[in-house]
Amino acid sequence: MDLVLTLIVPPQSGALDDEMIDSARAALRAGGAKTAETCWLASGEACDLIFTGITPEQADKALEKCDVAADLVVQPVLGRAKKLLIADMDSTIVTGETLDELADFAGAKDRVAAITARAMNGELDFEAALDERVSLLAGMPVAMLDEAWKRVEYTGGARTLVATMRANGAYAALVSGGFDFFTNAVRRELGFDFDQANVLLTDDGKTLTGKVKKPVLDRQAKVDALQKLSAQNGITPADAIAVGDGANDLQMISLAGTGVAFHAKPSVQAQARIRINHGDLTALLYVQGYTRDQFVAV
């Protein structure tokens, strides 16, 4: 089986050089692989090394000895370009946690952020942690959602990732344990085909009750969404690329053909095979074999 190692550094850094590539190639060869020539995806930013002779697991083990400041992603060459993108929102498609920002208007940002961090690292039950955080929003005017939205910033490469995959026939879905007010807005702005998230309950549409509509969208709901969207698009989860950063993304990441832990929490990093810690979201395009010239300008 032909395998590929993709090396990725921060965009526009130009930091990927022959020394780094040679180090990765040497590690693969020391592990028993036969490697081909370098194939550049973007000069100084991302490249592929095709290799044979060892398994992906053996390659991952061999690359543990490769100390380079780059993301190293190993996978089969065949089928790497995916037909479905399913993405988490908070700290993935957007840079921060929208609930934390909303809590700031209730004077509870620090308290909520601390709970969020523990929940996303898998230290707390997701639903219980969500209920506790949302309870602190009771009495807040719904208009504050608009104010929180003004603070939202997109992660580098988010627009390009969605636009490029959709231009190449993929279906793009945003599935979040956050709230539909924000996922609706992100879907519209970035061009996702679909979004799903939790719903904040209100009194007469004007004031938050401090409660979330049940059932809560949790880690199992993300798995269910991946399976349902795959079936609707006539594919299997193996044809999907999933990306997230928190513990509630782990099962979705594990089920997808390409599951990516993106600048993720430690517990997620420890369990995910593919980890992006240097690149932005365009790294997911390089992982699929796209060259920079194939990116859709946005």
C-alpha positions in Angstrom: 0.0 0.0 0.0 1.3 3.4 -0.9 1.3 5.8 2.1 1.9 9.5 2.3 3.5 11.6 4.9 2.4 15.3 4.7 4.6 17.9 6.5 2.9 21.2 7.3 4.2 24.4 8.9 2.4 27.6 9.8 1.1 29.4 6.7 3.3 32.0 5.0 6.2 31.1 7.4 8.3 29.5 4.7 9.8 27.4 7.5 9.6 24.0 5.8 13.0 23.3 4.4 15.2 20.5 3.1 16.7 19.8 6.5 13.2 19.2 8.1 12.2 17.0 5.1 15.4 15.0 5.2 14.9 14.4 8.9 11.4 13.0 8.3 12.7 10.9 5.4 15.5 9.5 7.5 13.1 8.6 10.3 10.9 6.7 7.9 13.8 4.9 6.3 15.1 3.9 9.7 11.7 2.4 10.4 12.0 0.3 7.3 10.2 2.5 4.7 11.2 3.1 1.1 10.6 6.7 0.2 10.1 8.6 -3.0 11.0 12.2 -4.0 9.5 15.2 -2.3 6.2 16.5 -3.8 5.6 20.2 -2.9 2.0 21.2 -2.1 3.1 24.8 -1.2 6.7 26.0 -1.3 8.1 26.3 2.2 4.8 25.4 3.7 3.6 21.8 2.9 4.9 18.8 1.1 4.2 15.1 0.6 6.6 12.1 0.9 5.2 9.0 -0.6 6.5 5.8 1.0 5.9 2.0 1.1 7.1 -1.0 3.2 5.6 -0.2 6.6 2.2 0.4 8.1 0.8 3.8 9.2 1.2 2.7 12.8 4.9 1.8 12.2 5.4 5.1 10.4 3.9 7.0 13.3 6.2 5.2 15.7 9.3 5.9 13.5 8.4 9.6 13.3 8.3 10.0 17.1 12.1 10.3 16.7 11.7 13.1 14.2 12.0 16.4 16.2 10.8 19.0 13.7 8.5 22.0 14.2 5.9 20.7 11.7 2.7 18.7 11.6 3.4 15.2 10.4 0.4 13.4 9.0 0.5 9.7 7.8 -2.3 8.1 5.8 -3.0 6.0 2.7 -2.7 7.8 -0.6 -5.9 6.3 -1.9 -9.0 8.1 -0.8 -7.4 11.0 1.0 -9.6 13.6 -0.7 -12.9 13.5 1.2 -16.5 14.1 0.2 -17.8 15.4 3.6 -16.4 18.0 6.0 -17.8 17.9 9.5 -16.5 20.5 11.8 -16.8 21.6 15.4 -17.3 25.4 15.8 -15.8 26.7 19.1 -11.9 26.9 19.1 -12.0 25.2 15.7 -13.8 27.1 13.0 -13.9 30.2 15.3 -11.0 31.1 17.5 -12.7 31.2 20.9 -15.5 29.8 22.9 -18.8 31.6 22.2 -20.4 30.6 25.5 -17.4 32.2 27.4 -17.9 35.4 25.5 -21.6 35.4 26.2 -20.9 34.8 29.9 -18.8 38.0 29.9 -22.0 40.0 29.6 -23.2 38.3 32.8 -20.0 39.0 34.6 -19.2 35.3 34.7 -16.6 34.8 32.0 -13.8 33.6 34.2 -16.0 31.1 36.0 -17.5 29.8 32.8 -14.2 29.7 31.0 -12.7 27.5 33.8 -15.6 25.0 33.5 -15.4 25.1 29.7 -11.7 24.2 29.8 -12.3 21.2 32.1 -15.2 20.0 30.1 -13.3 20.2 26.8 -10.5 18.2 28.3 -12.9 15.5 29.3 -12.6 16.2 33.1 -16.4 16.9 33.5 -19.6 15.5 32.1 -20.4 17.6 29.1 -24.2 18.0 29.7 -23.8 18.8 33.4 -21.1 21.3 32.6 -23.2 22.9 29.9 -26.2 23.2 32.2 -24.1 24.8 34.9 -22.6 27.3 32.6 -25.9 28.3 30.9 -27.6 28.7 34.3 -25.4 31.7 34.8 -27.0 33.4 31.8 -30.5 33.4 33.3 -32.2 36.8 32.9 -29.8 38.0 30.2 -31.5 39.9 27.3 -31.5 37.9 24.0 -30.0 41.0 22.4 -26.7 40.2 24.1 -26.3 37.3 21.7 -25.7 39.9 19.0 -23.1 41.7 21.1 -21.3 38.4 21.7 -21.4 37.6 18.0 -19.5 40.9 17.3 -16.5 39.4 19.1 -16.4 36.2 17.1 -13.3 35.8 14.9 -12.7 33.0 12.4 -9.7 30.7 12.6 -7.2 31.2 9.9 -8.0 29.2 6.8 -11.6 28.5 7.8 -13.1 30.3 4.8 -10.6 28.7 2.4 -11.2 25.2 3.8 -15.0 25.4 3.3 -14.9 27.2 0.0 -12.3 24.8 -1.5 -14.0 21.6 -0.4 -17.4 22.7 -1.6 -16.0 23.8 -4.9 -14.7 20.3 -5.3 -18.0 18.7 -4.6 -17.8 18.1 -0.9 -20.7 18.7 1.6 -19.7 20.9 4.5 -21.4 20.6 7.9 -21.0 22.5 11.2 -22.0 20.5 14.2 -21.4 22.1 17.6 -22.1 21.6 21.3 -22.5 25.4 21.3 -25.6 27.3 20.3 -27.5 27.5 17.1 -27.6 31.3 17.1 -23.9 31.3 16.4 -23.8 28.2 14.1 -26.5 29.7 12.0 -24.4 32.9 11.5 -21.2 30.9 10.8 -23.0 28.7 8.3 -24.3 31.8 6.4 -21.0 33.6 6.4 -18.7 30.8 5.5 -21.0 28.8 3.2 -21.5 25.6 5.2 -24.3 23.5 3.8 -25.7 22.5 7.2 -25.4 23.4 10.9 -26.6 21.8 14.1 -26.2 23.0 17.7 -27.9 23.4 21.0 -30.7 25.8 21.5 -30.9 28.4 24.3 -34.4 28.6 25.8 -36.0 32.1 26.2 -39.0 33.8 27.8 -41.1 35.2 25.0 -38.0 35.4 22.8 -36.6 38.3 24.8 -34.8 36.9 27.9 -32.6 33.8 28.4 -34.1 31.4 30.9 -30.7 29.9 31.8 -31.7 26.5 30.3 -30.9 24.6 27.1 -33.4 22.7 25.1 -33.2 18.9 25.6 -31.8 16.6 24.5 -28.4 18.3 24.5 -26.2 17.9 21.5 -23.2 16.0 22.9 -20.5 13.7 21.6 -23.0 11.0 20.6 -25.0 13.6 18.7 -21.9 14.5 16.7 -21.4 10.8 15.8 -25.0 10.5 14.8 -24.7 13.6 12.6 -21.6 12.1 10.9 -23.4 8.9 10.2 -26.7 10.6 9.1 -25.0 13.1 6.8 -22.8 10.4 5.3 -25.9 8.3 4.4 -27.7 11.3 3.0 -24.8 12.0 0.7 -24.4 8.4 -0.4 -21.1 7.9 1.2 -19.7 6.3 4.4 -17.9 8.0 7.4 -14.7 6.7 5.8 -15.3 9.4 3.1 -15.4 12.2 5.7 -12.9 14.5 7.3 -13.8 15.5 10.8 -12.1 18.2 12.9 -12.5 19.4 16.4 -10.5 20.3 19.6 -12.5 19.0 22.6 -13.3 15.8 24.3 -16.8 15.8 22.9 -15.3 15.6 19.4 -13.2 12.5 20.0 -15.8 9.9 18.9 -16.6 11.8 15.8 -12.9 12.2 15.0 -12.3 8.5 15.6 -15.2 7.4 13.3 -14.3 9.6 10.3 -11.9 8.4 7.6 -9.7 11.3 8.4 -10.2 12.6 12.0 -8.2 15.7 12.9 -7.5 17.0 16.4 -7.0 20.7 15.7 -4.8 22.6 18.3 -6.7 20.4 20.6 -6.9 19.8 24.4 -4.3 17.5 25.9 -6.7 14.5 26.3 -7.7 14.8 22.7 -4.2 15.1 21.5 -3.3 11.9 23.4 -6.0 9.9 21.6 -6.1 11.2 18.0 -3.8 9.9 15.3 -3.9 13.1 13.2 -2.9 16.3 15.1 -2.6 19.7 13.7 -0.6 22.0 16.0 1.4 24.2 13.6 -0.8 24.8 10.6 -4.1 26.7 10.3 -7.3 25.1 8.9 -5.8 25.1 5.4 -3.7 22.2 6.8 -6.8 20.0 6.3 -6.6 20.8 2.6 -2.9 19.8 2.4 -3.8 16.6 4.3 -6.2 15.8 1.5 -3.6 16.4 -1.2 -4.7 19.8 -2.4 -1.9 22.2 -3.5 -2.0 25.9 -2.7 -2.8 26.6 -6.3 -6.0 24.6 -6.0 -7.3 26.7 -3.0 -10.4 28.8 -3.7 -9.7 32.5 -3.2 -12.1 34.0 -0.6 
